[in-house]
Amino acid sequence: MKKFVPYEKLSKKEKKKINSAKRRDWNGLNPVTRVADCPKKYSRKEKHKSRPENYQDGNFL
């Protein structure tokens, strides 16, 4: 039987073992908070990309 040692007096390695055993697994879920972009915010991205099929009509002038 192991002798009881208070958590504060454990070594770093022992604390790491105990902490990792207590932690949960995210099962592939990314815990980073995601925020949807505001529709009123200015965006530098092109809204409509020009497509090559549009230029085949001849109505692009």
C-alpha contacts under 8 A as a table, 3 or more apart, distances in Angstrom:
res1	aa1	res2	aa2	distance
5	V	9	K	6.66
5	V	10	L	6.75
6	P	9	K	5.49
6	P	10	L	6.70
7	Y	10	L	5.34
7	Y	15	K	7.22
10	L	14	E	6.02
10	L	15	K	6.17
11	S	14	E	5.29
11	S	15	K	6.22
12	K	15	K	5.12
12	K	16	K	6.06
13	K	16	K	5.06
13	K	17	K	6.31
14	E	17	K	5.12
14	E	18	I	6.35
15	K	18	I	5.18
15	K	19	N	6.04
16	K	19	N	5.12
16	K	20	S	6.02
17	K	20	S	5.35
17	K	21	A	6.24
18	I	21	A	5.21
18	I	22	K	6.46
19	N	22	K	5.19
19	N	23	R	6.39
20	S	23	R	5.24
26	W	29	L	5.26
26	W	30	N	7.27
26	W	31	P	7.58
37	D	41	K	7.54
38	C	41	K	5.44
46	E	49	K	6.30
50	S	54	N	7.34
51	R	54	N	5.66
51	R	55	Y	7.49
52	P	55	Y	5.55
52	P	56	Q	7.07
53	E	56	Q	5.39
53	E	57	D	7.42
54	N	57	D	6.00
54	N	58	G	7.95
54	N	59	N	7.95
54	N	60	F	7.39
55	Y	58	G	5.81
55	Y	59	N	7.15
55	Y	60	F	6.10
57	D	60	F	7.52
58	G	61	L	7.35
